[in-house]
Amino acid sequence: MEVIIQPNQEAAASLVARIVARELRANPHLVLGLATGQTMECVYRHLVRLHQMEKLDFSLCRTFNLDEYVGLFPSDPNSYRHYMNHNLFRHVNVDPRNTHLPNGLADDLDQECRCYEATIKRCGGIDLQVLGIGKAGHIGFNEPLSALYSRTRVKALTPTTMKQNGPFFGGEDKMPRRAITMGVGTIIECRRCLLLATGASKANVIARAVEGPITSMISASALQLHPRSTVIVDEEAAGNLTEKDYYRWIFANEPEWEEYR
């Protein structure tokens, strides 16, 4: 695992977007795993700008989102399909047929989960997975005690997640109690992982995920097992990390990161 500390949220999100752009230019058929949430909105703004200003081409790529709420129509303003359309898909030249999210309205949710896994495999697996992290330490909706080799499935949301996301719905009592999510095992099978976290509210959970033990209580800690996992944080989110000087030295000196410095 590598940790890169950027001065602020804008710089951190810009770096994630530049890495995605480089991977997409190197492989126009990239299979891209995507995340949602407020942290990602800045990343998508940068990708839209790169498409508009530098002709970043999404026409041949395929995308798979981490999760979707159970019971929401795609047109619902709180659905992740609506989020992705609003923040990215409608603003770039991606083929809508190549954008995949779980169907939270499926009659048979377990079958939907199996089909989602099969579609990922049919596309050759995910090349680059972009991740955020929840305050409960989850990636996707892999809440505490999610098995580290779990697959796409339906998960009940924790009170912490309900409290964090409830305001978007006008209150916790108005939001879905369940979501379909890629499993931890599904996520760490990708070829490369990028996790973005910003803000002081993420400092504690980032320290536990990066420098703490690998545990199902913090599903993001499973990224320590991944051979090519990069965590990008701003100064506030890095606040509780004990090896900050080392992480800064790596970014400043490793040739791999020269073009991003």
C-alpha positions in Angstrom: 0.0 0.0 0.0 1.2 3.5 -0.9 -0.1 6.7 0.8 0.1 10.1 -0.9 -0.6 13.2 1.1 -1.8 16.3 -0.8 -2.2 19.8 0.6 -6.0 20.0 0.3 -9.1 18.3 -1.1 -8.9 19.9 -4.5 -5.3 18.7 -5.0 -6.1 15.2 -3.8 -9.1 14.8 -6.1 -7.2 16.2 -9.0 -4.4 13.6 -8.5 -7.0 10.8 -8.5 -8.5 12.2 -11.8 -5.1 12.5 -13.4 -4.2 8.8 -12.5 -7.6 7.7 -13.9 -6.9 9.7 -17.1 -3.5 8.2 -17.5 -4.8 4.7 -17.2 -7.6 5.4 -19.6 -5.3 6.9 -22.2 -3.0 3.9 -21.9 -5.9 1.5 -22.2 -9.0 2.9 -24.0 -10.9 -0.3 -23.1 -10.3 0.2 -19.4 -12.8 -1.5 -17.0 -13.2 1.2 -14.4 -14.8 0.7 -11.0 -16.5 3.8 -9.7 -17.7 5.1 -6.3 -20.2 7.7 -5.3 -20.4 10.3 -2.4 -19.5 13.9 -1.8 -15.7 13.1 -1.9 -16.0 11.8 -5.5 -17.9 14.8 -6.9 -14.7 16.7 -7.2 -13.0 13.8 -8.9 -15.7 13.7 -11.5 -15.6 17.4 -12.1 -11.9 17.1 -12.9 -12.6 14.1 -15.3 -15.3 16.1 -17.1 -12.9 19.0 -17.5 -10.2 16.6 -18.9 -12.8 15.3 -21.3 -13.8 18.8 -22.4 -10.4 20.5 -22.5 -8.1 17.6 -23.3 -10.4 15.2 -25.2 -10.1 12.4 -22.6 -12.0 9.6 -24.4 -14.4 7.4 -22.5 -16.1 5.9 -25.6 -14.6 2.4 -25.3 -14.3 2.0 -21.5 -16.8 0.1 -19.3 -17.7 1.1 -15.8 -19.0 -0.8 -12.7 -20.3 1.0 -9.7 -19.7 -0.3 -6.2 -23.3 -0.2 -5.0 -26.9 0.9 -5.2 -29.7 1.3 -2.7 -32.4 -1.4 -2.6 -35.8 -0.1 -3.6 -34.9 3.2 -5.4 -35.8 3.8 -9.0 -32.9 5.0 -11.2 -34.6 8.3 -11.6 -34.7 8.9 -7.9 -32.4 11.9 -7.0 -30.8 9.7 -4.3 -30.1 6.7 -6.4 -26.5 6.2 -7.4 -27.6 5.8 -11.1 -28.9 9.3 -10.9 -25.7 10.5 -9.1 -23.5 9.0 -11.8 -25.6 10.4 -14.7 -25.6 13.8 -13.1 -21.9 14.0 -12.1 -20.2 12.1 -14.9 -21.9 10.0 -17.5 -24.0 12.8 -19.1 -20.9 15.0 -19.5 -18.5 12.6 -21.2 -18.7 10.3 -24.2 -19.2 7.0 -22.3 -21.6 4.6 -23.9 -24.6 4.3 -21.5 -24.8 0.6 -22.4 -21.3 0.2 -20.9 -22.2 1.7 -17.5 -23.2 -0.8 -14.9 -24.8 -0.4 -11.5 -26.6 -3.1 -9.4 -30.4 -3.1 -9.9 -31.9 -2.4 -6.5 -35.4 -3.0 -7.9 -34.7 -6.6 -9.1 -37.4 -9.1 -8.1 -34.6 -11.6 -7.1 -31.9 -9.6 -5.4 -29.6 -12.6 -4.9 -29.8 -13.4 -8.6 -29.1 -9.8 -9.4 -25.9 -10.0 -7.3 -24.8 -13.2 -9.0 -25.4 -11.6 -12.4 -23.4 -8.5 -11.5 -20.4 -10.7 -10.5 -20.8 -12.6 -13.8 -20.9 -9.4 -15.8 -17.7 -8.1 -14.2 -16.0 -11.5 -15.0 -17.3 -11.4 -18.6 -15.6 -8.0 -19.0 -12.3 -9.4 -17.8 -12.4 -8.0 -14.3 -11.9 -4.5 -13.1 -8.7 -2.8 -14.1 -8.9 0.3 -11.9 -11.2 0.6 -8.9 -11.8 4.1 -7.4 -12.9 4.1 -3.7 -14.0 6.3 -1.0 -14.2 5.3 2.7 -17.2 5.7 5.0 -16.9 6.8 8.6 -17.5 3.2 9.7 -14.4 2.2 7.7 -16.4 0.7 4.9 -15.6 0.5 1.2 -18.7 0.2 -0.9 -21.4 -0.8 1.6 -19.2 -3.4 3.2 -20.2 -2.6 6.7 -18.3 -3.8 9.8 -17.9 -7.6 10.0 -18.1 -8.0 6.2 -16.1 -11.0 5.2 -12.8 -10.1 3.6 -13.5 -12.4 0.7 -17.2 -11.5 0.3 -18.9 -11.1 -3.1 -21.6 -8.8 -4.4 -24.6 -9.1 -2.1 -27.3 -7.3 -0.2 -26.2 -5.6 3.0 -28.1 -4.0 5.9 -26.8 -0.6 6.6 -25.4 0.3 10.0 -26.7 3.1 12.2 -23.4 5.0 11.5 -24.1 4.8 7.7 -27.7 5.7 8.2 -26.7 8.8 10.2 -24.1 9.8 7.6 -26.4 9.4 4.6 -29.7 10.2 6.1 -29.6 14.0 5.5 -29.6 13.4 1.8 -33.0 11.7 2.1 -34.4 14.3 4.5 -33.9 12.0 7.5 -32.8 8.5 8.4 -36.4 7.3 8.5 -36.8 8.1 4.8 -33.8 6.3 3.4 -33.5 2.6 2.4 -32.2 0.2 5.0 -30.4 -2.1 2.6 -28.1 -1.8 -0.4 -26.5 -4.0 -3.0 -22.7 -3.8 -2.8 -19.7 -5.3 -4.4 -18.0 -7.5 -1.8 -14.6 -6.9 -0.3 -13.3 -9.9 -2.2 -14.7 -8.5 -5.4 -13.1 -5.2 -4.9 -9.6 -6.5 -4.0 -9.6 -8.6 -7.2 -9.2 -5.5 -9.2 -5.8 -4.9 -10.8 -5.3 -1.5 -9.2 -7.0 0.4 -6.3 -7.2 4.1 -5.6 -8.8 5.2 -2.4 -9.5 8.9 -1.8 -10.3 10.4 1.6 -10.5 14.1 2.6 -11.3 16.1 5.6 -10.7 15.8 9.4 -13.7 13.5 9.9 -11.9 10.7 8.0 -8.6 11.0 9.9 -9.3 8.4 12.5 -10.7 5.8 10.1 -7.9 6.3 7.6 -5.3 5.7 10.3 -7.0 2.5 11.3 -7.4 1.3 7.7 -3.8 2.1 6.7 -1.7 1.6 9.8 -4.0 -0.6 11.9 -4.5 -4.4 11.7 -6.4 -6.0 8.9 -9.9 -6.6 10.3 -13.4 -7.1 9.1 -14.5 -4.3 11.4 -12.7 -1.9 9.0 -13.3 -3.3 5.6 -11.0 -0.8 4.0 -8.1 -2.4 5.9 -8.3 -5.3 3.4 -6.6 -3.0 0.9 -3.4 -3.7 2.8 -3.5 -7.1 1.1 -3.7 -5.6 -2.4 -0.4 -5.6 -4.4 -1.2 -2.3 -6.0 -3.2 -0.1 -3.7 -2.8 3.6 -3.4 -4.4 5.8 -0.7 -4.6 9.5 -1.5 -5.5 11.9 1.3 -5.4 15.6 2.1 -3.6 17.0 5.1 -6.7 16.8 7.3 -7.5 13.2 6.5 -3.8 12.4 7.1 -3.9 14.0 10.6 -3.7 10.7 12.6 -1.1 8.9 10.5 2.1 8.2 12.3 4.4 7.7 9.2 3.5 10.9 7.4 7.1 11.9 6.8 7.9 8.5 5.2 4.8 8.8 2.9 5.9 12.3 1.8 9.4 11.1 1.1 8.1 8.2 -1.1 6.0 10.6 -3.2 8.8 13.1 -3.5 11.4 10.5 -4.6 9.9 7.5 -6.3 10.2 7.7 -10.1 6.7 6.3 -10.5 5.2 9.5 -9.2 7.5 12.0 -11.0 4.9 13.1 -13.6 2.3 13.8 -10.8 4.6 15.9 -8.6 
